[in-house]
Amino acid sequence: MKQAQCTLSGETFQASDLEQSLRQKFDLSDNPTTAPWVRFRELGAFWQHWNLHNRVCDLSGEKIISVFNEQCPYPIWHKDLWIKENNPPTASYDFSRSFFEQAWELFQQCPLPHTFQSKNENCDYTDDFYNSKNCYLCHSGQNNEDLMYSYGCDSAKDLCYSGRAFRSELGVDIINSHHCFDSLYLLSCWNISNSAFLYDCRNCSDCLFCFNLRNKQYCFGNQQLTKTEFEAKKEQWDLSSRAVYDKAKYFFADMMIHKAWHKFQDIEHYENASGSYISHVKNCENCHLLTHHEDCVNVAFSGPKARLCLDSIGTVGAELAYQCVLPVYSYFVRFCSAVNNCKFCDYSMFLQNCEHCFGCCGLFGKKYCIFNKQYSPTEYETIRQKIIDQMKKNNEWGKFFPGKFAPNSYEESWSSFYWPLSQTEQQKLGFRTLHKSPRNHENHLDITNIPDSVTNLTDEDEASLRQQSFWDKEYQRPFKILGADIKFARKMNCPLPNCFYMNRIQENFGWLFFNGKLTPSHCAKCQKSIQTNLPAKYHQRILCEDCYLAIL
């Protein structure tokens, strides 16, 4: 176990034996100079997140819906044209200049696909979305149907405002939960039906405001009731009312701090692992929000089946990825962003089906390329090694791309949600900033004009409501209430939306406590030393594994 001091935050961090052995696999001799969470922030600044923009394709002039706004420094093409017309510019490497200087000069000329999705039907307003049908304003999901305003869902149907909901159906505000049906506001639950405002409950139905329950029915506030008693209690909470729903959210938040018990780390089906919200993992350290990973260190926000990854995010199906963003189904890739089905690539961005590429951008189905220029295998290896040697002398090798290479501003990145920075701080750290034009909210109604409930809405009321737009003061964005919103509120007996959709998704994701590191604490019952991702205000209710199992 090696210790070092972060050059940016000043804090002390450790590099474990597993981390050091992984670094050897990547042929890296220098140790990291920044703490793991700082590395997460640097990588996450390259992951465009939470936003969709109306713009035009820079090749055809066609109107498109893209994750990249007009301030993107790269040409943006419709993804189908990007594949069909793929022939980005090339350059010969100049050993009298630095690598990053030349790469930036070339990369800005290379077109990028406007979005990342495939095998979808009626899912134009989505991104990082696959094998799905009839989904609207959703991000980072697969195998879904009839979803609205959701993020990170898999095999879900008829959900709204949900995040990391798996194999669930008919729900609103379903967060980090699995196999749930016909429910509202569930957090870290499994196999729940006909319930609302539950935390860490399993195999339960007809429950309200409960926590840490197993195999229960007709419970209110963890108190066992008869069916008649439960129905009477439930009638006191008309969750179709916005006022009542918001009161219930406050009640739930108070329950989380003062009543519910919290496992020190939310990990399931694991062997030798640490982190948060992970399952089916083995030999993983400081890993977060992922599943089915093995021998990984400092990895976060990923789908399944990754091995031997270090300091990376979005490692879906990856093996041997180091300092990468979205190395999807890729093998032995280092210092890369958005590489899909690639092998043996370094310092490259937005590649698909490529092998043995160095310093490339925007390629599809290429091999043995440097700065997008084709070489023979022998030439490639010779020039590549000379570049690496030069980068080591220039102190460039081993460092990720400077922040200006990101196709998105920091404010529209994954990192911005977890580590918000002022524009001055963004500039100081070298990230791209977002140039905002003032939004005019005078033509939008205040949210107080939204009906408290859909229960008594007439057809005329609905028609009028659909014609209006409303102003989200907190998010500084307008939003509309669609016919689909009204229909879903009736179906689920829940309130109408009262904010811009991403505001609510991010509010829900705020329940998944992640900042890239674990902090020391003590079990509230036995005082055993533990490491946890939970904020300090929950520490009086955190339990070690043994004490947690004892209270269930």
Secondary structure as GFF3:
##gff-version 3
##sequence-region A 1 552
A	DSSP	beta_strand	2	5	.	.	.	ID=ss1
A	DSSP	beta_strand	12	15	.	.	.	ID=ss2
A	DSSP	alpha_helix	17	25	.	.	.	ID=ss3
A	DSSP	alpha_helix	36	44	.	.	.	ID=ss4
A	DSSP	beta_strand	53	56	.	.	.	ID=ss5
A	DSSP	beta_strand	63	66	.	.	.	ID=ss6
A	DSSP	beta_strand	76	77	.	.	.	ID=ss7
A	DSSP	alpha_helix	79	84	.	.	.	ID=ss8
A	DSSP	alpha_helix	99	107	.	.	.	ID=ss9
A	DSSP	beta_strand	112	113	.	.	.	ID=ss10
A	DSSP	beta_strand	117	118	.	.	.	ID=ss11
A	DSSP	beta_strand	126	130	.	.	.	ID=ss12
A	DSSP	beta_strand	138	142	.	.	.	ID=ss13
A	DSSP	beta_strand	157	160	.	.	.	ID=ss14
A	DSSP	beta_strand	163	166	.	.	.	ID=ss15
A	DSSP	beta_strand	169	178	.	.	.	ID=ss16
A	DSSP	beta_strand	181	187	.	.	.	ID=ss17
A	DSSP	beta_strand	190	193	.	.	.	ID=ss18
A	DSSP	beta_strand	196	199	.	.	.	ID=ss19
A	DSSP	beta_strand	202	211	.	.	.	ID=ss20
A	DSSP	beta_strand	217	220	.	.	.	ID=ss21
A	DSSP	beta_strand	223	224	.	.	.	ID=ss22
A	DSSP	alpha_helix	227	235	.	.	.	ID=ss23
A	DSSP	alpha_helix	242	258	.	.	.	ID=ss24
A	DSSP	beta_strand	262	263	.	.	.	ID=ss25
A	DSSP	beta_strand	267	300	.	.	.	ID=ss26
A	DSSP	beta_strand	306	307	.	.	.	ID=ss27
A	DSSP	beta_strand	310	313	.	.	.	ID=ss28
A	DSSP	beta_strand	319	322	.	.	.	ID=ss29
A	DSSP	beta_strand	325	328	.	.	.	ID=ss30
A	DSSP	beta_strand	331	334	.	.	.	ID=ss31
A	DSSP	beta_strand	337	340	.	.	.	ID=ss32
A	DSSP	beta_strand	343	346	.	.	.	ID=ss33
A	DSSP	beta_strand	349	352	.	.	.	ID=ss34
A	DSSP	beta_strand	355	358	.	.	.	ID=ss35
A	DSSP	beta_strand	367	370	.	.	.	ID=ss36
A	DSSP	beta_strand	373	374	.	.	.	ID=ss37
A	DSSP	alpha_helix	377	393	.	.	.	ID=ss38
A	DSSP	three_ten_helix	403	405	.	.	.	ID=ss39
A	DSSP	three_ten_helix	410	412	.	.	.	ID=ss40
A	DSSP	alpha_helix	414	418	.	.	.	ID=ss41
A	DSSP	alpha_helix	423	428	.	.	.	ID=ss42
A	DSSP	beta_strand	445	446	.	.	.	ID=ss43
A	DSSP	three_ten_helix	447	449	.	.	.	ID=ss44
A	DSSP	alpha_helix	459	467	.	.	.	ID=ss45
A	DSSP	beta_strand	469	472	.	.	.	ID=ss46
A	DSSP	beta_strand	477	480	.	.	.	ID=ss47
A	DSSP	alpha_helix	483	492	.	.	.	ID=ss48
A	DSSP	alpha_helix	501	509	.	.	.	ID=ss49
A	DSSP	beta_strand	519	522	.	.	.	ID=ss50
A	DSSP	beta_strand	529	532	.	.	.	ID=ss51
A	DSSP	three_ten_helix	536	541	.	.	.	ID=ss52
A	DSSP	beta_strand	542	543	.	.	.	ID=ss53
A	DSSP	alpha_helix	545	551	.	.	.	ID=ss54
###
